[in-house]
Amino acid sequence: MNLTDLNMDLVRGILMVGLIIAFLGMWAWAWSGKRKEVFHEASMLPLEEDNGQIPQESDSRGNGKKDGIEE
């Protein structure tokens, strides 16, 4: 093993540690409580109507009632 092989192994090791730190940073950012509202809004985008309105959330039976109260 010569000096070039050792340098490449060192570069690969540093790169791997850097990528692990970047992954853990992105994971912590995504799971932080500050992002909950933004992610909820993004999750509602597929349900958005053509006019930009988001339909009311209905109960799990899909009958259009909110919280089980008939309007």
Buried (B, 14 or more C-beta within 10 A) or exposed (E): EEEEEEEEEEEEEEEEEEEEEEEEEEEEEEEEEEEEEEEEEEEEEEEEEEEEEEEEEEEEEEEEEEEEEEE
